[in-house]
């Protein structure tokens, strides 16, 4: 029973860590713009493909890049952060082309939301055009000399699960320290709380928006590469499911709350891990059932702030 509990706990924590990383990307952009970036799932997918190509993976027989392969193969530990930087670059490009023109014209936030959805569709179709719609697998041997699985307190745990949990923990801790302990992090918090006052105090809100998009893209790219190593790349649309789950985590934790995104991701991950294998088809029901129950009790989410009533 003890080993089964350890296995269940690690499964839930590693899955929840991915959801938390994903939701943090939503949270960073929402905190400064008040808009959900629906292109985030496509950036997550790109991170997985970037990682696959950088470790020496070859494109299949379909797509404009059929048979393409980079002349060098990087180790996974180097390919992953480079894929994150590539995803961050794409996220900044989305901000420049899809969000900034509307922001400069003081357009309705709903237009930015629709534009981000369109940008996501364009990216997913571009991926399909270039590399086809087939799935790709990142070899488990990409972790170098690390074993595929290890024994931990009597439980057989996949190494990639521990890697997911370790990387996510380090990133979440680093992000929290940056937000609370650095000048730029505090400036981001100021813009998220009151953009007008922050602008009057000399904070460059446009720069803060760029930082938020860049960080969200970097986190999405890392999460995509780690998930690709764990479960393979199931085609250009595989980020959509994680995007919907990340959106649920965002709402569960509280809109704009970084600790809430972490707590919500871990809660959803543990809830899904508790579903027996024979009932695995109902994991989505359990996850969104938890979301529904929590929002009935706390409409603002676990750590969200209640909306002020205007009179």
Order of alpha helices (4+ residues) and beta strands (2+ residues): alpha-alpha-alpha-alpha-alpha-beta-beta-alpha-alpha-alpha-alpha-alpha-alpha-alpha
